[in-house]
Amino acid sequence: MAIHSGAGKPATQSDLVNVPKLVSAYYLNEPDLEQNPEHCVAFGTSGHRGCSYDVKFNESHILAITQAICDYRKQSNIFGPLFLGKDTHALSEAAYNSAIEVLVANEVQVITQENDDFTPTPVISHAIVSYNKNHPNELADGIVVTPSHNPPEDGGFKYNPPNGGPADTDVTKWIEDRANQLLLEDLVEVELFPFAKAARSGFIKYQDLMTPYIEDLINVVDVAAISKANIKIGIDPLGGSGINFWPVIATKFNLDLTVVNNQVDPRFGFMPLDKDGKIRMDCSSPYAMANLIALKDDFDISIGNDPDYDRHGIVTPDGLMNPNHFLAVAIDYLLNHRNWSKDVQIGKTLVSSAMIDRVVTRNNRQVQEVPVGFKWFVEGLSTGTLAFGGEESAGASFLRFDGSVWNTDKDGFIMGLLAAEILAVTGKTPSALYKELEFEFGAPLYKRIDAPASSAQKERLKGLSAKDVTADTLAGESILQKLTHAPGNNAAIGGLKVVTENGWFAARPSGTEDIYKIYLESFKGEEHLALLEKEAKKLVDSVIS
């Protein structure tokens, strides 16, 4: 797609959402599932998301989803507390309050951040994992109210079961179906307790979730090395939920750390526009990260995060690192600077760079390649069989120094601090280390494009089998693998991946648009990448048409 003329430039008044109108729509617009099926609750890879204007994220949705979660807890014998967090999006506060009305009515013990403050996703995951380690017979779970990096007008609501990570598909399908049933029945089975009385009910406990998380960081990142090396760190929270954590982290561990933007604004009016001209807090986008990139020479390492802090953007004096590049460097470093078991594997999604495979193989470890979605890493991180789980969209987490679980959701804090640790210990920036990997393994070119597809074609793509692909070669090389199931866990990928010696492509249907996404990578240069793109589109179109 063409880059918008305003990409990377400051947002103007006309770009900002009307917050009062948006919040009013949250309460006034009512979903009608019979007449408008698009009003249904729909859990994607990270929960239910949508805009109140479009009647896709409204009070009725949140009441129904929260009641469905309460029903799921009862049938699953989850009787411990529920950790509830929220980010800084305009609709998060309203949805958080709606959730409390239902949770208290169902007599769920809610634990939320003291002073009614924001709580990042990795902190909720850490709290769940820590609690359940000490209370195996009274398991806790959690809800985070966030649409992640989505535009300011969007709302989001995601559930983390007792394993602490994103809920698996069977769980979200159960919750989704129950919520839609409640909506169709006009919420008659939804239990409600007035918010004004909820604080006095005894079912809400305001607790300091920040301090235990920050104090525990010494067990997962070498913060002492960062302090000793006097690494100068710049932080742009992008107005997100971790904004109050960084000053405490700096003081606690004596870090030379500067928060360059301390604004919290539900309109996110301080953001540069993203590539399509929208405000989007995507810390992997050079356009959204333009403010921090402009300061790259003022710091040794700079870190940006999305609003719920499950993603990381790493800036060095060379500029913003491609997420795939940093994943490869982080994995290589961790495998050489942690005394983890030789049996642990490295988790990657099937659309992440093949550079990761080469790095892991050189370190005598195995890759576990799974479909898109961090939920596929949760079990491995929980049991310690996966040392690291990472996605090409700049989300990752890893084990503690002792090889035990840290948390089971993406963690932008520890990935950002890891970048500083890498510089402190090696004396080289992560971007310089990636150049060394390119010298060793070659310099892959990575690209993602969108191609048009009807609903029927998307369904065919989702249901492909390897035998549907009859081609033997791709971009001048023999096809080595035709995958419709991930090799790491044999889970359906909902699409197709084709691999050759020096390149690959993966195609997946979009869940919301009439397109399919193609991910491509070549280790043979621009000409090969262009040929790979041309033949990949032709191959996919031939099998879905």
C-alpha positions as CSV (number, residue, x, y, z in Angstrom):
1,M,0.0,0.0,0.0
2,A,1.1,3.6,-0.6
3,I,2.6,5.4,2.3
4,H,0.3,8.2,3.5
5,S,1.6,11.8,3.0
6,G,1.3,12.5,6.7
7,A,3.1,9.3,7.9
8,G,5.7,10.1,10.6
9,K,4.4,13.6,11.0
10,P,2.6,15.0,14.0
11,A,-1.2,14.3,14.3
12,T,-3.4,17.3,13.6
13,Q,-6.6,18.3,15.4
14,S,-8.7,16.6,12.6
15,D,-6.9,13.3,13.3
16,L,-8.0,13.1,17.0
17,V,-10.9,11.1,18.2
18,N,-13.8,12.9,19.9
19,V,-13.6,11.1,23.3
20,P,-17.0,12.2,24.8
21,K,-18.7,11.1,21.6
22,L,-16.8,7.8,21.6
23,V,-17.6,7.0,25.2
24,S,-21.3,8.0,24.7
25,A,-21.5,5.6,21.8
26,Y,-20.1,2.9,24.2
27,Y,-23.2,3.3,26.4
28,L,-25.8,4.2,23.8
29,N,-25.2,1.9,20.8
30,E,-26.8,-1.5,21.2
31,P,-25.7,-4.5,19.2
32,D,-28.3,-6.4,17.2
33,L,-26.9,-9.8,16.3
34,E,-30.0,-11.0,14.4
35,Q,-30.0,-8.1,12.0
36,N,-26.2,-7.4,12.0
37,P,-24.0,-10.5,12.6
38,E,-20.9,-8.2,12.5
39,H,-22.1,-7.0,16.0
40,C,-21.2,-10.4,17.5
41,V,-18.5,-10.9,20.0
42,A,-15.4,-12.2,18.2
43,F,-12.2,-13.2,19.8
44,G,-9.1,-12.8,17.6
45,T,-5.6,-13.7,18.5
46,S,-5.7,-11.2,21.4
47,G,-9.3,-11.0,22.6
48,H,-12.3,-9.1,21.4
49,R,-11.6,-5.7,19.8
50,G,-13.6,-3.0,18.0
51,C,-14.9,0.5,18.0
52,S,-18.1,1.7,19.8
53,Y,-19.1,3.8,16.7
54,D,-19.3,0.5,14.7
55,V,-21.3,-1.2,17.5
56,K,-18.4,-3.7,17.9
57,F,-17.2,-2.7,21.4
58,N,-20.1,-1.5,23.6
59,E,-21.3,-1.9,27.1
60,S,-23.5,-4.8,26.2
61,H,-20.5,-6.6,24.7
62,I,-18.4,-6.2,27.8
63,L,-21.2,-7.2,30.2
64,A,-21.8,-10.3,28.2
65,I,-18.2,-11.3,27.8
66,T,-17.5,-10.7,31.5
67,Q,-20.5,-12.9,32.5
68,A,-19.3,-15.5,30.1
69,I,-15.9,-15.4,31.8
70,C,-17.6,-15.8,35.2
71,D,-19.6,-18.8,33.8
72,Y,-16.4,-20.3,32.4
73,R,-14.6,-19.9,35.8
74,K,-17.4,-21.8,37.5
75,Q,-17.5,-24.7,35.1
76,S,-13.7,-24.9,35.2
77,N,-13.5,-24.7,39.0
78,I,-11.4,-21.5,39.0
79,F,-12.2,-20.0,42.4
80,G,-9.1,-17.8,43.1
81,P,-8.9,-14.1,42.6
82,L,-9.1,-12.5,39.2
83,F,-6.4,-9.9,38.4
84,L,-7.9,-7.0,36.4
85,G,-5.8,-4.5,34.4
86,K,-6.5,-1.7,31.9
87,D,-4.5,0.4,29.5
88,T,-4.8,4.1,28.5
89,H,-7.2,3.8,25.6
90,A,-10.3,6.0,25.9
91,L,-12.7,3.0,26.0
92,S,-10.6,1.0,28.5
93,E,-11.9,2.9,31.6
94,A,-15.5,2.4,30.6
95,A,-15.1,-1.3,29.9
96,Y,-13.1,-1.8,33.1
97,N,-16.0,-0.3,35.1
98,S,-18.5,-2.5,33.3
99,A,-16.4,-5.6,34.0
100,I,-16.3,-4.8,37.7
101,E,-20.1,-4.5,37.9
102,V,-20.4,-8.1,36.6
103,L,-17.5,-9.6,38.5
104,V,-18.6,-8.3,41.8
105,A,-22.2,-9.4,41.1
106,N,-20.8,-12.9,40.5
107,E,-18.8,-12.6,43.8
108,V,-15.5,-12.9,42.0
109,Q,-12.6,-11.6,44.2
110,V,-11.0,-8.9,42.0
111,I,-7.4,-7.7,42.5
112,T,-6.5,-4.5,40.6
113,Q,-3.7,-1.9,40.8
114,E,-3.8,0.4,43.8
115,N,-4.9,4.0,43.1
116,D,-6.9,2.7,40.2
117,D,-3.8,3.0,38.1
118,F,-3.1,1.4,34.7
119,T,-1.6,-2.1,34.6
120,P,0.5,-3.6,31.7
121,T,-0.4,-7.0,30.3
122,P,3.0,-8.6,31.3
123,V,2.4,-7.4,34.9
124,I,-1.0,-9.2,35.0
125,S,0.6,-12.3,33.6
126,H,3.4,-12.2,36.2
127,A,0.9,-11.7,39.0
128,I,-1.2,-14.7,37.9
129,V,1.8,-17.0,37.5
130,S,3.3,-15.8,40.9
131,Y,0.0,-16.2,42.7
132,N,-0.7,-19.7,41.3
133,K,2.8,-20.9,42.2
134,N,1.9,-20.3,45.9
135,H,-1.8,-21.2,45.7
136,P,-2.1,-24.3,43.5
137,N,-5.4,-25.2,45.1
138,E,-7.0,-21.8,44.6
139,L,-6.1,-20.7,41.0
140,A,-6.3,-17.1,39.8
141,D,-6.8,-15.8,36.3
142,G,-7.0,-12.4,34.7
143,I,-8.6,-9.9,32.4
144,V,-6.7,-7.0,30.6
145,V,-8.8,-4.3,29.1
146,T,-6.7,-3.2,26.0
147,P,-6.8,-3.2,22.2
148,S,-3.0,-3.3,22.3
149,H,-1.4,-1.0,19.6
150,N,-4.8,-0.3,17.9
151,P,-5.9,3.3,17.1
152,P,-7.4,5.4,20.0
153,E,-11.0,4.8,19.0
154,D,-10.7,1.1,19.5
155,G,-11.4,-0.9,22.6
156,G,-10.1,-4.4,23.6
157,F,-10.8,-7.1,26.2
158,K,-8.7,-10.2,26.6
159,Y,-8.8,-13.1,29.1
160,N,-5.8,-14.9,30.6
161,P,-6.6,-18.2,32.3
162,P,-4.6,-19.6,35.2
163,N,-1.6,-20.4,33.0
164,G,-1.2,-16.6,32.9
165,G,-1.0,-16.3,29.1
166,P,-3.4,-15.6,26.3
167,A,-6.4,-18.0,26.4
168,D,-6.3,-20.9,23.9
169,T,-8.8,-21.2,21.1
170,D,-11.0,-23.7,22.9
171,V,-11.4,-21.2,25.8
172,T,-12.0,-18.1,23.8
173,K,-14.5,-20.1,21.6
174,W,-16.5,-21.1,24.7
175,I,-16.5,-17.5,26.0
176,E,-17.3,-16.1,22.6
177,D,-20.3,-18.5,22.1
178,R,-21.6,-17.9,25.6
179,A,-21.3,-14.1,25.3
180,N,-23.2,-14.1,22.0
181,Q,-25.9,-16.3,23.5
182,L,-26.3,-13.8,26.4
183,L,-26.5,-10.9,23.8
184,L,-29.2,-12.7,21.8
185,E,-31.2,-13.2,25.1
186,D,-31.0,-9.5,25.9
187,L,-28.5,-10.0,28.8
188,V,-31.2,-11.5,31.0
189,E,-28.8,-13.9,32.7
190,V,-26.1,-11.2,33.2
191,E,-25.7,-10.4,36.9
192,L,-25.0,-6.8,37.7
193,F,-23.9,-4.9,40.9
194,P,-24.0,-1.1,40.9
195,F,-20.5,0.3,40.3
196,A,-21.0,3.0,43.0
197,K,-21.4,0.2,45.6
198,A,-18.8,-2.1,44.3
199,A,-15.8,-0.6,46.2
200,R,-17.7,-1.3,49.4
201,S,-18.6,-4.8,48.5
202,G,-15.4,-6.5,49.8
203,F,-14.9,-8.1,46.4
204,I,-12.4,-5.5,45.1
205,K,-8.9,-5.4,46.5
206,Y,-6.6,-2.6,45.4
207,Q,-3.1,-3.9,45.6
208,D,0.4,-2.8,44.6
209,L,1.1,-5.0,41.5
210,M,4.0,-2.8,40.4
211,T,6.5,-3.4,43.2
212,P,6.5,-7.2,43.1
213,Y,7.0,-7.2,39.4
214,I,9.8,-4.6,39.5
215,E,11.6,-6.2,42.4
216,D,11.5,-9.6,40.5
217,L,13.2,-8.1,37.4
218,I,16.7,-9.0,38.9
219,N,15.8,-12.7,38.3
220,V,15.2,-12.3,34.5
221,V,17.4,-9.4,33.4
222,D,21.0,-8.5,34.4
223,V,20.0,-5.0,35.6
224,A,23.2,-4.8,37.6
225,A,25.3,-5.0,34.4
226,I,23.2,-2.3,32.8
227,S,23.8,0.0,35.8
228,K,27.5,-0.8,36.1
229,A,28.0,0.0,32.4
230,N,26.2,3.3,32.7
231,I,24.0,2.5,29.6
232,K,22.1,5.7,28.8
233,I,18.5,4.6,28.1
234,G,15.7,6.7,26.5
235,I,12.1,5.6,27.0
236,D,9.0,6.6,25.0
237,P,6.0,4.9,26.7
238,L,3.8,6.0,23.7
239,G,1.3,7.1,26.4
240,G,0.9,3.5,27.5
241,S,0.2,1.6,30.8
242,G,3.8,1.2,31.8
243,I,4.5,5.0,32.0
244,N,4.6,5.0,35.8
245,F,6.9,1.9,36.0
246,W,10.0,3.3,34.3
247,P,10.9,6.0,36.9
248,V,10.6,3.3,39.7
249,I,12.7,0.9,37.7
250,A,15.4,3.6,37.2
251,T,15.5,4.4,40.9
252,K,15.4,0.8,42.1
253,F,18.3,-0.4,39.9
254,N,20.2,2.9,39.6
255,L,19.8,3.1,35.8
256,D,20.6,6.2,33.7
257,L,17.1,6.2,32.2
258,T,15.1,9.2,30.8
259,V,11.4,9.1,29.9
260,V,11.3,11.4,26.9
261,N,7.5,11.6,26.8
262,N,5.3,11.5,29.9
263,Q,2.0,12.4,28.4
264,V,-1.1,10.2,28.9
265,D,-3.9,11.3,26.5
266,P,-6.7,9.0,25.4
267,R,-6.6,10.7,22.0
268,F,-2.9,9.9,21.7
269,G,-2.5,13.4,20.2
270,F,1.3,13.4,20.7
271,M,1.7,10.5,18.2
272,P,3.1,10.8,14.7
273,L,0.8,9.2,12.1
274,D,1.4,5.7,11.0
275,K,2.0,4.6,7.4
276,D,-1.7,4.7,6.6
277,G,-2.3,8.1,8.1
278,K,-3.9,6.7,11.3
279,I,-2.8,7.1,14.9
280,R,-1.5,3.8,15.9
281,M,0.9,3.0,18.8
282,D,2.9,0.4,16.9
283,C,6.4,0.4,18.4
284,S,7.6,-1.6,15.4
285,S,6.6,1.1,12.9
286,P,9.3,3.7,12.0
287,Y,6.5,6.2,11.4
288,A,4.8,5.7,14.8
289,M,8.2,5.7,16.4
290,A,9.4,8.9,14.6
291,N,9.7,10.9,17.8
292,L,12.0,8.4,19.5
293,I,14.0,7.7,16.4
294,A,14.8,11.5,16.2
295,L,16.5,11.2,19.6
296,K,18.5,8.1,18.7
297,D,21.9,9.8,19.0
298,D,21.0,11.1,22.5
299,F,21.0,7.6,24.0
300,D,22.8,4.3,23.8
301,I,19.5,2.3,23.7
302,S,16.0,3.7,23.3
303,I,12.8,1.7,24.0
304,G,9.3,2.2,22.9
305,N,6.2,0.1,23.9
306,D,2.6,-0.2,22.9
307,P,-0.2,0.8,25.3
308,D,-0.5,-2.5,27.1
309,Y,3.3,-3.1,27.1
310,D,3.3,-6.5,25.5
311,R,5.4,-5.2,22.5
312,H,8.8,-3.7,22.3
313,G,10.5,-1.3,19.8
314,I,14.3,-1.1,20.1
315,V,16.2,2.0,18.8
316,T,20.0,2.2,18.6
317,P,22.1,4.9,17.0
318,D,21.6,3.0,13.8
319,G,17.8,3.6,14.0
320,L,14.8,1.4,14.8
321,M,15.5,-2.3,14.6
322,N,13.4,-4.6,12.5
323,P,11.5,-6.9,15.0
324,N,12.8,-10.0,13.4
325,H,16.4,-8.7,13.6
326,F,16.1,-8.1,17.3
327,L,14.5,-11.5,18.0
328,A,17.5,-13.2,16.3
329,V,20.0,-11.1,18.3
330,A,18.1,-11.7,21.6
331,I,17.9,-15.4,21.1
332,D,21.6,-15.7,20.1
333,Y,22.6,-13.6,23.2
334,L,20.4,-15.5,25.6
335,L,21.6,-18.9,24.5
336,N,25.1,-17.8,25.2
337,H,24.5,-15.9,28.4
338,R,22.1,-18.0,30.3
339,N,22.7,-21.4,32.0
340,W,19.6,-22.9,30.7
341,S,19.2,-26.7,30.1
342,K,20.5,-27.9,26.8
343,D,17.1,-29.4,26.2
344,V,15.1,-26.2,26.1
345,Q,13.8,-25.1,22.7
346,I,13.2,-21.7,21.1
347,G,9.7,-20.8,20.0
348,K,9.0,-18.8,16.9
349,T,5.9,-18.2,14.8
350,L,5.9,-19.6,11.3
351,V,6.0,-16.1,9.8
352,S,9.1,-15.1,11.7
353,S,12.5,-14.9,10.0
354,A,14.5,-18.0,9.1
355,M,17.5,-16.2,10.5
356,I,16.2,-17.4,13.9
357,D,16.4,-21.1,12.7
358,R,20.0,-20.6,11.6
359,V,21.0,-18.9,14.9
360,V,19.3,-21.6,17.0
361,T,20.9,-24.5,14.9
362,R,24.3,-22.9,15.4
363,N,23.7,-22.9,19.1
364,N,22.8,-26.6,19.1
365,R,19.2,-26.1,20.1
366,Q,15.9,-26.8,18.4
367,V,13.3,-24.5,17.1
368,Q,9.6,-25.0,17.9
369,E,7.7,-23.4,15.0
370,V,4.0,-22.7,15.8
371,P,1.1,-20.8,14.2
372,V,0.6,-17.1,14.6
373,G,-0.4,-16.2,18.2
374,F,1.5,-16.0,21.5
375,K,-0.9,-18.5,23.0
376,W,1.1,-21.3,21.4
377,F,4.1,-20.6,23.6
378,V,2.3,-20.5,26.9
379,E,2.6,-24.2,27.9
380,G,6.3,-24.4,26.9
381,L,7.1,-21.2,28.9
382,S,5.1,-22.5,31.9
383,T,6.9,-25.8,32.0
384,G,10.3,-24.4,31.1
385,T,10.6,-26.5,28.0
386,L,10.6,-23.3,25.9
387,A,13.3,-20.9,26.9
388,F,12.0,-18.1,24.6
389,G,8.9,-17.4,22.7
390,G,8.8,-14.6,20.1
391,E,6.6,-13.2,17.4
392,E,7.6,-11.2,14.3
393,S,5.2,-8.4,15.4
394,A,7.7,-7.5,18.2
395,G,6.3,-9.5,21.1
396,A,8.4,-12.0,23.2
397,S,9.2,-13.3,26.7
398,F,11.8,-15.7,28.1
399,L,12.7,-17.7,31.2
400,R,14.3,-16.6,34.4
401,F,18.0,-17.1,35.0
402,D,17.3,-20.4,36.8
403,G,15.2,-21.7,33.8
404,S,11.8,-21.3,35.5
405,V,8.8,-19.4,34.2
406,W,8.9,-15.6,34.4
407,N,5.5,-14.9,32.8
408,T,3.5,-16.4,29.9
409,D,2.6,-13.3,27.9
410,K,4.6,-10.9,25.8
411,D,6.7,-8.6,27.9
412,G,7.9,-5.3,26.5
413,F,9.7,-4.4,29.7
414,I,12.1,-7.3,29.8
415,M,12.7,-7.2,26.0
416,G,13.6,-3.5,26.2
417,L,15.9,-4.1,29.3
418,L,17.5,-7.1,27.5
419,A,18.6,-4.7,24.7
420,A,20.4,-2.6,27.3
421,E,21.9,-5.8,28.9
422,I,23.2,-7.0,25.6
423,L,25.0,-3.6,25.1
424,A,26.3,-3.6,28.7
425,V,27.7,-7.2,28.5
426,T,29.0,-7.4,24.9
427,G,29.9,-3.7,24.4
428,K,28.0,-3.9,21.1
429,T,24.5,-2.6,20.2
430,P,21.9,-5.2,19.1
431,S,22.0,-3.6,15.6
432,A,25.8,-4.1,15.4
433,L,25.4,-7.7,16.5
434,Y,22.7,-8.3,13.8
435,K,25.2,-7.1,11.2
436,E,27.5,-9.8,12.5
437,L,24.8,-12.4,12.0
438,E,24.2,-11.2,8.5
439,F,28.0,-11.6,7.8
440,E,27.7,-15.2,9.2
441,F,24.5,-16.3,7.6
442,G,23.6,-13.9,4.9
443,A,21.3,-10.9,4.8
444,P,17.6,-11.9,4.4
445,L,15.0,-9.6,3.0
446,Y,11.6,-9.8,4.6
447,K,8.3,-8.4,3.3
448,R,4.6,-8.6,4.0
449,I,2.0,-7.7,1.5
450,D,-1.8,-7.9,1.2
451,A,-3.7,-9.5,-1.8
452,P,-7.5,-9.4,-2.5
453,A,-9.6,-12.4,-1.7
454,S,-13.3,-13.1,-1.3
455,S,-14.8,-14.7,1.7
456,A,-15.0,-18.0,-0.2
457,Q,-11.4,-17.8,-1.2
458,K,-10.3,-17.0,2.3
459,E,-12.2,-20.1,3.5
460,R,-10.4,-22.2,0.9
461,L,-7.0,-20.9,2.0
462,K,-7.8,-21.6,5.6
463,G,-8.7,-25.2,4.7
464,L,-5.9,-26.1,2.3
465,S,-4.0,-29.4,2.6
466,A,-0.4,-29.8,1.4
467,K,-1.5,-32.0,-1.5
468,D,-3.5,-29.1,-2.9
469,V,-0.1,-27.5,-3.8
470,T,1.2,-29.3,-6.9
471,A,4.1,-27.0,-7.8
472,D,7.6,-28.5,-7.3
473,T,9.7,-25.3,-7.5
474,L,9.4,-21.7,-6.2
475,A,11.5,-18.8,-7.5
476,G,14.0,-21.1,-9.1
477,E,14.5,-23.5,-6.2
478,S,13.1,-26.9,-5.3
479,I,10.3,-26.8,-2.7
480,L,11.4,-28.5,0.5
481,Q,8.3,-28.1,2.6
482,K,4.6,-27.5,1.9
483,L,3.0,-26.7,5.3
484,T,-0.6,-26.3,6.4
485,H,0.2,-27.4,10.0
486,A,3.0,-26.0,12.1
487,P,6.0,-28.4,12.4
488,G,6.5,-27.5,16.1
489,N,3.1,-28.6,17.4
490,N,1.1,-29.9,14.3
491,A,-1.5,-27.2,14.9
492,A,-3.4,-25.9,11.8
493,I,-1.9,-22.7,10.6
494,G,-5.1,-21.5,8.9
495,G,-3.2,-21.1,5.6
496,L,-0.1,-22.2,3.8
497,K,3.7,-22.0,4.1
498,V,6.1,-23.0,1.3
499,V,9.8,-23.3,2.0
500,T,12.9,-23.6,-0.2
501,E,16.6,-23.5,0.7
502,N,16.9,-19.8,0.5
503,G,13.4,-18.5,0.8
504,W,9.9,-19.0,1.9
505,F,6.4,-17.5,1.9
506,A,3.4,-17.9,4.1
507,A,-0.2,-16.9,3.2
508,R,-3.0,-16.4,5.8
509,P,-6.5,-15.0,5.3
510,S,-7.4,-11.8,7.1
511,G,-10.0,-12.2,9.8
512,T,-11.6,-8.8,9.2
513,E,-10.9,-7.7,5.6
514,D,-11.3,-9.2,2.1
515,I,-7.6,-9.9,1.7
516,Y,-5.0,-12.5,2.5
517,K,-1.6,-11.7,3.9
518,I,1.6,-12.9,2.3
519,Y,4.8,-13.0,4.3
520,L,8.0,-13.5,2.3
521,E,11.7,-13.8,3.0
522,S,14.7,-14.3,0.7
523,F,18.3,-14.9,1.5
524,K,19.3,-14.2,-2.2
525,G,18.5,-10.5,-2.6
526,E,15.9,-8.1,-4.1
527,E,15.6,-9.9,-7.5
528,H,14.9,-13.2,-5.8
529,L,12.4,-11.6,-3.4
530,A,10.5,-10.0,-6.3
531,L,10.3,-13.4,-8.0
532,L,9.3,-15.1,-4.8
533,E,6.5,-12.5,-4.4
534,K,5.3,-13.0,-8.0
535,E,5.2,-16.7,-7.9
536,A,3.8,-16.9,-4.3
537,K,0.8,-14.8,-5.4
538,K,0.3,-16.9,-8.5
539,L,0.6,-20.2,-6.5
540,V,-1.9,-19.1,-3.8
541,D,-4.4,-17.7,-6.3
542,S,-4.3,-20.9,-8.3
543,V,-5.2,-23.1,-5.3
544,I,-7.9,-20.8,-3.9
545,S,-9.7,-19.8,-7.1
